[in-house]
Amino acid sequence: MHLTEMIFDGPTPIDGYGPGFFRINGQVHQGGILLLPGRAEPWRGLGDWDRFLQSAAQIDVVFLGMGAEISALSAEHRRIFDEAGLGVEVMSSPAACRTYNVLLSEGRRIAAGLLPV
């Protein structure tokens, strides 16, 4: 099988994750993490929307990794993203990490809020 190496230019991909942590650029981050263009910060989870909205001009789609399982996003939270012109995809954190890295390698304008598994 032929493997193609993904090249990342700019924002850093997710190196790995495990129980309670994410590894970004070789650095371990405990708890939830917010990935915005050019930075990774702690994220408190649903309801911590301000930084997504402040970066709306730089991103098109937000991936929300809700831990080991998928959770529903309330209609009010969807409305907040819609009004900011942001697409939002809710999935498990492992799926969000994989999707984030693939779209990042394609140069897409993305962000992620990830809760640990």
TIMI-2910 file (N, C-alpha, C, CB; in pm, 1 decimal, decimal comma, always signed):
<rs>
+----------+----------+----------+----------+----------+----------+----------+----------+----------+----------+----------+----------+------+
!      n_x !      n_y !      n_z !     ca_x !     ca_y !     ca_z !      c_x !      c_y !      c_z !     cb_x !     cb_y !     cb_z ! resn !
+----------+----------+----------+----------+----------+----------+----------+----------+----------+----------+----------+----------+------+
!    +84,3 !   -116,6 !     +0,0 !     +0,0 !     +0,0 !     +0,0 !    +89,0 !   +123,2 !     +0,0 !    -96,0 !     -0,3 !   +121,0 !  Met !
!    +55,0 !   +220,1 !    -82,2 !   +129,9 !   +345,4 !    -92,9 !    +69,0 !   +448,3 !     +1,8 !   +129,8 !   +398,5 !   -239,4 !  His !
!   +150,1 !   +507,0 !    +87,7 !   +103,5 !   +610,5 !   +179,8 !   +155,9 !   +745,0 !   +134,1 !   +148,5 !   +581,0 !   +324,9 !  Leu !
!    +71,7 !   +844,5 !   +143,9 !   +110,1 !   +979,8 !   +107,7 !   +125,8 !  +1061,1 !   +234,6 !     +6,0 !  +1044,5 !    +12,8 !  Thr !
!   +241,8 !  +1119,5 !   +251,7 !   +265,4 !  +1202,5 !   +369,8 !   +187,8 !  +1332,7 !   +356,8 !   +416,7 !  +1230,8 !   +388,5 !  Glu !
!   +121,4 !  +1372,0 !   +467,6 !    +49,4 !  +1498,9 !   +467,4 !   +144,8 !  +1609,1 !   +509,8 !    -74,5 !  +1493,7 !   +561,1 !  Met !
!   +145,1 !  +1717,5 !   +435,8 !   +228,7 !  +1832,7 !   +464,1 !   +139,2 !  +1943,2 !   +518,9 !   +306,1 !  +1879,9 !   +336,5 !  Ile !
!   +179,5 !  +1999,8 !   +632,5 !   +101,4 !  +2105,8 !   +694,6 !   +180,7 !  +2234,9 !   +687,7 !    +65,2 !  +2070,7 !   +841,4 !  Phe !
!   +117,3 !  +2337,9 !   +635,1 !   +179,5 !  +2468,1 !   +624,8 !    +94,9 !  +2566,9 !   +704,6 !   +194,0 !  +2512,5 !   +476,0 !  Asp !
!   +146,1 !  +2613,4 !   +815,1 !    +68,8 !  +2707,0 !   +897,4 !    +21,2 !  +2640,6 !  +1025,2 !    -51,0 !  +2761,1 !   +819,2 !  Gly !
!   -111,2 !  +2635,7 !  +1047,4 !   -163,3 !  +2579,4 !  +1172,0 !   -114,5 !  +2436,7 !  +1194,2 !   -315,5 !  +2582,3 !  +1171,5 !  Pro !
!   -100,3 !  +2400,4 !  +1317,2 !    -44,6 !  +2271,4 !  +1354,9 !   -152,0 !  +2164,3 !  +1365,6 !    +29,8 !  +2283,0 !  +1486,1 !  Thr !
!   -125,6 !  +2045,6 !  +1313,7 !   -222,2 !  +1936,2 !  +1324,9 !   -223,6 !  +1875,4 !  +1464,9 !   -190,9 !  +1828,2 !  +1222,4 !  Pro !
!   -320,4 !  +1791,8 !  +1487,8 !   -331,4 !  +1717,0 !  +1613,1 !   -241,9 !  +1594,7 !  +1598,8 !   -481,6 !  +1676,2 !  +1645,0 !  Ile !
!   -143,4 !  +1582,1 !  +1688,7 !    -50,8 !  +1468,5 !  +1685,1 !   -112,3 !  +1343,2 !  +1744,8 !    +77,1 !  +1502,7 !  +1759,0 !  Asp !
!   -195,0 !  +1360,3 !  +1847,1 !   -253,0 !  +1245,0 !  +1914,1 !   -347,8 !  +1288,5 !  +2023,8 !   -144,0 !  +1156,0 !  +1971,3 !  Gly !
!   -413,3 !  +1189,8 !  +2082,5 !   -505,1 !  +1214,9 !  +2192,9 !   -517,0 !  +1087,6 !  +2274,8 !   -644,8 !  +1261,8 !  +2141,5 !  Tyr !
!   -566,9 !  +1101,0 !  +2395,1 !   -587,2 !   +987,1 !  +2483,2 !   -678,4 !  +1028,2 !  +2595,7 !   -453,5 !   +933,7 !  +2537,9 !  Gly !
!   -690,5 !   +942,8 !  +2696,5 !   -781,2 !   +974,0 !  +2807,2 !   -742,2 !  +1105,6 !  +2875,5 !   -781,2 !   +859,3 !  +2909,8 !  Pro !
!   -821,3 !  +1209,3 !  +2854,0 !   -801,3 !  +1337,2 !  +2921,8 !   -704,1 !  +1433,8 !  +2857,8 !   -756,6 !  +1311,7 !  +3056,1 !  Gly !
!   -647,4 !  +1400,4 !  +2740,0 !   -547,2 !  +1491,8 !  +2682,5 !   -549,6 !  +1490,8 !  +2530,2 !   -407,6 !  +1454,5 !  +2731,5 !  Phe !
!   -486,8 !  +1595,5 !  +2474,5 !   -458,4 !  +1605,9 !  +2330,9 !   -311,8 !  +1644,4 !  +2317,7 !   -552,9 !  +1711,6 !  +2259,0 !  Phe !
!   -244,0 !  +1597,0 !  +2212,4 !   -105,2 !  +1633,6 !  +2186,9 !   -102,3 !  +1714,8 !  +2057,4 !    -12,4 !  +1506,1 !  +2177,4 !  Arg !
!    -58,0 !  +1839,0 !  +2070,2 !    -50,5 !  +1931,5 !  +1957,4 !    +94,5 !  +1977,5 !  +1946,4 !   -149,0 !  +2054,2 !  +1975,4 !  Ile !
!   +156,0 !  +1954,0 !  +1830,8 !   +294,8 !  +1995,6 !  +1808,1 !   +388,3 !  +1942,8 !  +1916,6 !   +303,9 !  +2147,8 !  +1801,8 !  Asn !
!   +363,8 !  +1819,6 !  +1959,9 !   +447,4 !  +1755,9 !  +2060,7 !   +418,1 !  +1797,5 !  +2203,3 !   +588,1 !  +1783,9 !  +2031,5 !  Gly !
!   +328,3 !  +1891,3 !  +2223,4 !   +295,8 !  +1940,1 !  +2358,3 !   +162,5 !  +1880,7 !  +2402,3 !   +290,2 !  +2096,5 !  +2362,1 !  Gln !
!   +160,1 !  +1827,4 !  +2524,4 !    +38,7 !  +1767,7 !  +2578,9 !    -47,1 !  +1876,3 !  +2643,7 !    +73,2 !  +1656,6 !  +2681,3 !  Val !
!   -175,4 !  +1875,9 !  +2607,2 !   -274,1 !  +1969,0 !  +2663,8 !   -377,5 !  +1885,6 !  +2737,7 !   -341,9 !  +2058,5 !  +2552,0 !  His !
!   -390,7 !  +1906,7 !  +2867,1 !   -489,6 !  +1834,8 !  +2947,4 !   -626,6 !  +1899,8 !  +2931,1 !   -448,1 !  +1832,3 !  +3096,6 !  Gln !
!   -730,7 !  +1819,7 !  +2925,1 !   -866,8 !  +1870,9 !  +2916,9 !   -903,6 !  +1913,1 !  +2776,4 !   -884,3 !  +1986,8 !  +3010,7 !  Gly !
!  -1012,8 !  +1989,2 !  +2765,7 !  -1061,8 !  +2034,3 !  +2637,1 !   -965,6 !  +2132,1 !  +2571,4 !  -1197,6 !  +2097,8 !  +2652,7 !  Gly !
!   -968,4 !  +2134,1 !  +2438,6 !   -878,1 !  +2223,3 !  +2365,5 !   -953,0 !  +2290,5 !  +2250,4 !   -755,2 !  +2145,1 !  +2311,9 !  Ile !
!   -916,4 !  +2413,7 !  +2228,4 !   -972,8 !  +2494,9 !  +2120,8 !   -861,6 !  +2519,6 !  +2019,9 !  -1032,7 !  +2630,6 !  +2174,9 !  Leu !
!   -886,2 !  +2484,6 !  +1894,7 !   -788,0 !  +2504,6 !  +1788,2 !   -841,7 !  +2609,5 !  +1692,3 !   -757,0 !  +2370,9 !  +1713,3 !  Leu !
!   -778,2 !  +2723,8 !  +1693,2 !   -812,5 !  +2834,9 !  +1605,9 !   -691,7 !  +2863,9 !  +1517,3 !   -854,7 !  +2961,4 !  +1688,1 !  Leu !
!   -708,3 !  +2939,2 !  +1410,4 !   -592,7 !  +2968,9 !  +1324,9 !   -475,1 !  +3025,0 !  +1406,0 !   -632,6 !  +3068,6 !  +1215,1 !  Pro !
!   -364,9 !  +2950,4 !  +1405,6 !   -242,8 !  +2996,7 !  +1469,9 !   -232,0 !  +2974,8 !  +1619,0 !   -227,8 !  +3136,9 !  +1444,3 !  Gly !
!   -331,4 !  +2909,6 !  +1681,4 !   -319,6 !  +2890,3 !  +1826,4 !   -404,0 !  +2773,7 !  +1877,2 !   -360,1 !  +3017,2 !  +1898,8 !  Arg !
!   -360,2 !  +2721,4 !  +1991,0 !   -431,8 !  +2617,0 !  +2064,6 !   -446,7 !  +2665,6 !  +2207,8 !   -356,4 !  +2478,0 !  +2058,2 !  Ala !
!   -568,6 !  +2660,5 !  +2260,3 !   -597,3 !  +2711,8 !  +2394,8 !   -688,8 !  +2615,5 !  +2467,6 !   -661,4 !  +2852,5 !  +2388,4 !  Glu !
!   -694,2 !  +2623,4 !  +2599,5 !   -792,3 !  +2542,7 !  +2672,9 !   -934,4 !  +2579,6 !  +2630,3 !   -775,5 !  +2562,0 !  +2825,4 !  Pro !
!  -1023,4 !  +2479,4 !  +2630,3 !  -1163,6 !  +2501,2 !  +2595,6 !  -1251,3 !  +2438,0 !  +2703,4 !  -1196,6 !  +2442,0 !  +2454,7 !  Trp !
!  -1348,4 !  +2513,5 !  +2750,3 !  -1437,5 !  +2467,0 !  +2857,5 !  -1556,4 !  +2387,8 !  +2805,6 !  -1487,2 !  +2584,6 !  +2937,5 !  Arg !
!  -1573,9 !  +2381,0 !  +2676,0 !  -1683,1 !  +2302,1 !  +2619,8 !  -1799,1 !  +2388,0 !  +2575,1 !  -1731,1 !  +2201,4 !  +2720,1 !  Gly !
!  -1911,8 !  +2323,0 !  +2555,6 !  -2031,3 !  +2391,0 !  +2506,1 !  -2062,3 !  +2512,8 !  +2591,8 !  -2151,5 !  +2295,0 !  +2504,3 !  Leu !
!  -2090,3 !  +2620,0 !  +2526,9 !  -2115,4 !  +2747,2 !  +2595,0 !  -1995,6 !  +2840,3 !  +2590,3 !  -2153,9 !  +2722,4 !  +2738,6 !  Gly !
!  -1878,7 !  +2789,1 !  +2556,4 !  -1757,3 !  +2870,4 !  +2544,9 !  -1739,5 !  +2906,0 !  +2396,6 !  -1630,0 !  +2793,5 !  +2601,7 !  Asp !
!  -1827,8 !  +2995,6 !  +2345,2 !  -1835,4 !  +3025,8 !  +2202,7 !  -1761,4 !  +3151,2 !  +2160,3 !  -1976,4 !  +3038,4 !  +2163,3 !  Trp !
!  -1733,8 !  +3239,7 !  +2251,6 !  -1682,5 !  +3372,4 !  +2215,6 !  -1561,2 !  +3368,7 !  +2124,3 !  -1647,6 !  +3448,0 !  +2339,5 !  Asp !
!  -1465,9 !  +3282,1 !  +2151,9 !  -1343,6 !  +3281,5 !  +2071,0 !  -1368,2 !  +3229,9 !  +1929,5 !  -1236,9 !  +3196,6 !  +2138,4 !  Arg !
!  -1464,7 !  +3137,6 !  +1912,8 !  -1503,0 !  +3097,6 !  +1777,0 !  -1558,8 !  +3218,0 !  +1702,9 !  -1607,1 !  +2982,3 !  +1779,7 !  Phe !
!  -1647,3 !  +3289,9 !  +1768,8 !  -1713,5 !  +3402,9 !  +1703,9 !  -1615,3 !  +3515,6 !  +1673,5 !  -1826,9 !  +3455,0 !  +1791,5 !  Leu !
!  -1518,1 !  +3537,4 !  +1761,3 !  -1417,0 !  +3640,6 !  +1738,0 !  -1328,0 !  +3606,0 !  +1618,5 !  -1331,2 !  +3659,7 !  +1863,2 !  Gln !
!  -1315,9 !  +3478,3 !  +1587,5 !  -1231,2 !  +3433,6 !  +1475,6 !  -1311,6 !  +3400,6 !  +1351,2 !  -1150,6 !  +3312,3 !  +1516,4 !  Ser !
!  -1440,2 !  +3433,8 !  +1349,4 !  -1528,8 !  +3394,4 !  +1239,5 !  -1478,9 !  +3441,3 !  +1102,9 !  -1667,4 !  +3449,3 !  +1263,7 !  Ala !
!  -1412,1 !  +3553,4 !  +1095,6 !  -1362,8 !  +3603,4 !   +967,0 !  -1250,1 !  +3516,3 !   +910,5 !  -1314,0 !  +3747,2 !   +982,3 !  Ala !
!  -1187,8 !  +3433,7 !   +995,6 !  -1074,7 !  +3350,7 !   +952,6 !  -1111,5 !  +3204,6 !   +931,2 !   -964,3 !  +3359,3 !  +1054,0 !  Gln !
!  -1233,8 !  +3165,5 !   +964,7 !  -1272,4 !  +3024,5 !   +954,9 !  -1407,5 !  +3010,3 !   +885,4 !  -1277,6 !  +2960,0 !  +1094,7 !  Ile !
!  -1427,7 !  +2892,7 !   +825,8 !  -1554,0 !  +2862,0 !   +759,3 !  -1632,5 !  +2754,2 !   +833,6 !  -1528,3 !  +2817,8 !   +616,1 !  Asp !
!  -1560,0 !  +2656,5 !   +889,8 !  -1625,0 !  +2542,8 !   +953,8 !  -1559,8 !  +2515,7 !  +1088,7 !  -1617,9 !  +2417,6 !   +863,6 !  Val !
!  -1643,8 !  +2484,2 !  +1186,6 !  -1598,8 !  +2447,5 !  +1321,0 !  -1635,1 !  +2301,3 !  +1343,6 !  -1663,1 !  +2540,0 !  +1431,2 !  Val !
!  -1537,5 !  +2223,2 !  +1389,9 !  -1562,2 !  +2084,9 !  +1429,0 !  -1570,3 !  +2080,0 !  +1580,2 !  -1451,3 !  +1989,0 !  +1375,4 !  Phe !
!  -1677,8 !  +2022,8 !  +1631,3 !  -1693,8 !  +2006,4 !  +1775,6 !  -1681,3 !  +1859,0 !  +1807,6 !  -1830,5 !  +2063,3 !  +1825,3 !  Leu !
!  -1573,4 !  +1823,3 !  +1875,9 !  -1551,7 !  +1686,7 !  +1922,2 !  -1603,3 !  +1676,0 !  +2064,1 !  -1401,5 !  +1646,7 !  +1914,2 !  Gly !
!  -1706,6 !  +1594,2 !  +2082,8 !  -1777,3 !  +1591,4 !  +2210,6 !  -1731,2 !  +1478,8 !  +2303,1 !  -1924,7 !  +1578,2 !  +2186,0 !  Met !
!  -1609,8 !  +1432,0 !  +2286,6 !  -1558,8 !  +1323,5 !  +2369,8 !  -1573,6 !  +1191,4 !  +2296,9 !  -1631,9 !  +1318,9 !  +2505,1 !  Gly !
!  -1598,4 !  +1085,9 !  +2371,5 !  -1608,2 !   +952,1 !  +2312,3 !  -1735,3 !   +933,3 !  +2231,5 !  -1601,5 !   +847,1 !  +2420,4 !  Ala !
!  -1840,1 !  +1006,0 !  +2263,3 !  -1969,6 !   +992,1 !  +2197,4 !  -2011,9 !  +1123,6 !  +2133,2 !  -2076,0 !   +945,3 !  +2297,4 !  Glu !
!  -2104,9 !  +1115,7 !  +2041,3 !  -2160,1 !  +1234,6 !  +1977,8 !  -2272,3 !  +1288,8 !  +2065,4 !  -2211,6 !  +1203,0 !  +1834,2 !  Ile !
!  -2274,6 !  +1419,2 !  +2085,2 !  -2382,8 !  +1487,3 !  +2155,5 !  -2453,8 !  +1578,5 !  +2056,9 !  -2329,5 !  +1567,9 !  +2278,1 !  Ser !
!  -2579,4 !  +1603,6 !  +2085,4 !  -2654,8 !  +1695,6 !  +1999,7 !  -2621,3 !  +1839,4 !  +2036,0 !  -2807,1 !  +1670,8 !  +2012,5 !  Ala !
!  -2627,6 !  +1925,2 !  +1937,5 !  -2608,7 !  +2067,9 !  +1957,6 !  -2747,4 !  +2131,0 !  +1963,1 !  -2520,1 !  +2131,7 !  +1843,8 !  Leu !
!  -2771,4 !  +2213,5 !  +2061,9 !  -2903,9 !  +2273,1 !  +2076,9 !  -2933,9 !  +2366,0 !  +1958,9 !  -2913,8 !  +2350,4 !  +2210,4 !  Ser !
!  -3062,0 !  +2389,6 !  +1936,7 !  -3104,4 !  +2479,3 !  +1829,5 !  -3048,1 !  +2619,4 !  +1852,0 !  -3258,2 !  +2484,2 !  +1820,5 !  Ala !
!  -3041,2 !  +2663,5 !  +1976,8 !  -2986,6 !  +2796,3 !  +2005,5 !  -2838,7 !  +2804,1 !  +1969,1 !  -3006,0 !  +2831,2 !  +2153,4 !  Glu !
!  -2762,3 !  +2700,6 !  +2001,3 !  -2619,2 !  +2701,3 !  +1966,8 !  -2599,3 !  +2696,3 !  +1815,2 !  -2547,0 !  +2581,9 !  +2033,5 !  His !
!  -2681,7 !  +2619,4 !  +1745,7 !  -2673,6 !  +2617,0 !  +1599,1 !  -2702,0 !  +2755,4 !  +1542,0 !  -2772,9 !  +2513,8 !  +1540,5 !  Arg !
!  -2800,4 !  +2823,1 !  +1599,5 !  -2836,3 !  +2957,8 !  +1554,5 !  -2718,6 !  +3053,3 !  +1572,3 !  -2959,5 !  +3009,7 !  +1631,7 !  Arg !
!  -2646,2 !  +3042,0 !  +1683,7 !  -2529,6 !  +3127,6 !  +1709,0 !  -2426,5 !  +3110,2 !  +1598,2 !  -2466,4 !  +3095,0 !  +1846,5 !  Ile !
!  -2397,2 !  +2986,9 !  +1561,5 !  -2301,4 !  +2960,5 !  +1453,8 !  -2355,0 !  +3009,0 !  +1319,7 !  -2269,0 !  +2810,7 !  +1446,2 !  Phe !
!  -2482,2 !  +2982,1 !  +1293,3 !  -2542,3 !  +3025,7 !  +1167,3 !  -2534,9 !  +3176,5 !  +1151,3 !  -2687,1 !  +2979,9 !  +1159,2 !  Asp !
!  -2568,4 !  +3250,6 !  +1256,1 !  -2566,3 !  +3396,5 !  +1249,5 !  -2425,3 !  +3450,7 !  +1227,8 !  -2624,9 !  +3455,1 !  +1376,6 !  Glu !
!  -2324,0 !  +3375,8 !  +1273,2 !  -2185,0 !  +3417,0 !  +1252,0 !  -2133,5 !  +3373,2 !  +1115,2 !  -2095,5 !  +3359,6 !  +1361,7 !  Ala !
!  -2215,4 !  +3299,0 !  +1040,7 !  -2173,3 !  +3251,7 !   +909,0 !  -2079,7 !  +3133,4 !   +914,2 !  -2107,7 !  +3361,8 !   +834,6 !  Gly !
!  -2083,8 !  +3058,8 !  +1024,9 !  -1995,0 !  +2944,2 !  +1043,2 !  -2071,4 !  +2813,6 !  +1029,7 !  -1926,1 !  +2950,9 !  +1179,5 !  Leu !
!  -2015,7 !  +2721,8 !   +952,5 !  -2068,3 !  +2586,3 !   +952,0 !  -2021,3 !  +2516,7 !  +1077,8 !  -2024,0 !  +2508,6 !   +825,3 !  Gly !
!  -2098,7 !  +2423,3 !  +1127,5 !  -2059,0 !  +2349,6 !  +1247,2 !  -2091,9 !  +2202,5 !  +1227,4 !  -2129,8 !  +2405,6 !  +1374,0 !  Val !
!  -1996,2 !  +2117,5 !  +1261,6 !  -2012,9 !  +1973,4 !  +1253,5 !  -1983,9 !  +1915,0 !  +1390,8 !  -1920,1 !  +1911,1 !  +1144,6 !  Glu !
!  -2079,1 !  +1840,4 !  +1444,0 !  -2065,0 !  +1779,5 !  +1576,0 !  -2037,3 !  +1631,0 !  +1556,9 !  -2192,8 !  +1802,3 !  +1663,7 !  Val !
!  -1933,3 !  +1581,4 !  +1624,4 !  -1895,4 !  +1440,7 !  +1612,5 !  -1818,8 !  +1398,4 !  +1736,2 !  -1810,8 !  +1416,3 !  +1485,4 !  Met !
!  -1779,2 !  +1273,8 !  +1743,2 !  -1693,6 !  +1229,2 !  +1852,7 !  -1556,6 !  +1294,8 !  +1836,6 !  -1681,4 !  +1073,1 !  +1855,3 !  Ser !
!  -1482,4 !  +1306,5 !  +1944,3 !  -1350,3 !  +1370,1 !  +1936,2 !  -1253,1 !  +1294,6 !  +1845,2 !  -1290,5 !  +1381,5 !  +2074,9 !  Ser !
!  -1248,9 !  +1159,2 !  +1848,9 !  -1158,7 !  +1091,9 !  +1754,7 !  -1190,7 !  +1124,6 !  +1608,7 !  -1165,3 !   +941,6 !  +1775,4 !  Pro !
!  -1318,7 !  +1125,3 !  +1573,0 !  -1357,1 !  +1159,5 !  +1435,6 !  -1324,7 !  +1305,5 !  +1404,5 !  -1507,1 !  +1132,9 !  +1413,5 !  Ala !
!  -1346,0 !  +1394,4 !  +1500,2 !  -1315,7 !  +1536,4 !  +1479,6 !  -1166,0 !  +1557,9 !  +1458,3 !  -1364,4 !  +1619,7 !  +1599,5 !  Ala !
!  -1082,2 !  +1486,3 !  +1533,2 !   -936,9 !  +1498,9 !  +1516,2 !   -894,7 !  +1455,9 !  +1376,7 !   -862,7 !  +1415,2 !  +1621,5 !  Cys !
!   -945,2 !  +1342,2 !  +1331,1 !   -909,0 !  +1293,4 !  +1196,8 !   -956,3 !  +1390,4 !  +1089,1 !   -969,5 !  +1153,5 !  +1171,7 !  Arg !
!  -1081,3 !  +1434,2 !  +1099,5 !  -1137,9 !  +1524,8 !   +999,2 !  -1063,4 !  +1657,5 !   +997,7 !  -1287,2 !  +1548,4 !  +1026,0 !  Thr !
!  -1033,0 !  +1709,6 !  +1116,3 !   -958,8 !  +1835,1 !  +1128,3 !   -824,7 !  +1824,4 !  +1055,6 !   -936,7 !  +1871,3 !  +1277,0 !  Tyr !
!   -749,4 !  +1717,0 !  +1081,4 !   -617,4 !  +1701,6 !  +1019,6 !   -625,7 !  +1690,5 !   +867,2 !   -547,5 !  +1578,7 !  +1076,2 !  Asn !
!   -723,1 !  +1616,8 !   +817,4 !   -736,4 !  +1601,6 !   +672,4 !   -768,2 !  +1735,6 !   +607,9 !   -845,6 !  +1498,5 !   +638,1 !  Val !
!   -866,2 !  +1807,1 !   +661,4 !   -903,2 !  +1935,7 !   +601,5 !   -793,6 !  +2040,6 !   +621,2 !  -1034,7 !  +1985,9 !   +661,6 !  Leu !
!   -721,3 !  +2032,8 !   +732,4 !   -608,5 !  +2123,0 !   +754,1 !   -502,7 !  +2101,1 !   +646,4 !   -547,9 !  +2101,8 !   +894,7 !  Leu !
!   -476,6 !  +1974,5 !   +611,3 !   -376,6 !  +1944,5 !   +508,7 !   -419,7 !  +1995,0 !   +371,8 !   -350,5 !  +1794,6 !   +502,6 !  Ser !
!   -550,4 !  +2016,5 !   +352,8 !   -602,0 !  +2069,5 !   +227,2 !   -605,5 !  +2221,9 !   +225,9 !   -740,6 !  +2015,1 !   +201,2 !  Glu !
!   -561,9 !  +2283,6 !   +335,4 !   -558,3 !  +2428,5 !   +341,8 !   -692,1 !  +2493,0 !   +372,9 !   -507,8 !  +2481,6 !   +214,3 !  Gly !
!   -784,1 !  +2416,6 !   +427,9 !   -916,7 !  +2470,3 !   +458,7 !   -912,3 !  +2563,6 !   +578,2 !  -1015,0 !  +2357,3 !   +485,2 !  Arg !
!  -1010,5 !  +2651,6 !   +586,2 !  -1022,6 !  +2749,6 !   +695,4 !  -1111,5 !  +2689,7 !   +804,2 !  -1081,7 !  +2886,5 !   +643,5 !  Arg !
!  -1047,9 !  +2619,7 !   +898,8 !  -1123,1 !  +2543,4 !   +998,6 !  -1079,6 !  +2576,6 !  +1140,1 !  -1107,1 !  +2394,8 !   +974,0 !  Ile !
!  -1163,0 !  +2535,6 !  +1233,5 !  -1134,0 !  +2545,0 !  +1376,6 !  -1195,3 !  +2423,5 !  +1442,2 !  -1189,2 !  +2678,3 !  +1439,6 !  Ala !
!  -1154,7 !  +2396,5 !  +1566,2 !  -1211,1 !  +2283,2 !  +1638,5 !  -1218,2 !  +2312,7 !  +1787,3 !  -1128,7 !  +2156,8 !  +1613,6 !  Ala !
!  -1321,4 !  +2261,9 !  +1847,7 !  -1334,1 !  +2258,2 !  +1992,6 !  -1344,8 !  +2111,6 !  +2029,2 !  -1458,5 !  +2341,6 !  +2044,6 !  Gly !
!  -1251,6 !  +2061,3 !  +2108,9 !  -1243,6 !  +1918,6 !  +2136,0 !  -1247,7 !  +1890,2 !  +2284,7 !  -1117,8 !  +1860,5 !  +2075,8 !  Leu !
!  -1337,8 !  +1801,6 !  +2325,2 !  -1341,6 !  +1752,7 !  +2462,4 !  -1271,9 !  +1618,0 !  +2465,2 !  -1488,3 !  +1741,8 !  +2516,0 !  Leu !
!  -1197,4 !  +1588,2 !  +2572,3 !  -1120,5 !  +1463,7 !  +2574,3 !  -1208,5 !  +1339,8 !  +2583,7 !  -1023,8 !  +1465,2 !  +2689,6 !  Pro !
!  -1151,4 !  +1228,4 !  +2539,0 !  -1220,6 !  +1099,6 !  +2550,0 !  -1196,4 !  +1042,9 !  +2688,1 !  -1172,9 !   +999,8 !  +2440,5 !  Val !
+----------+----------+----------+----------+----------+----------+----------+----------+----------+----------+----------+----------+------+
</rs>
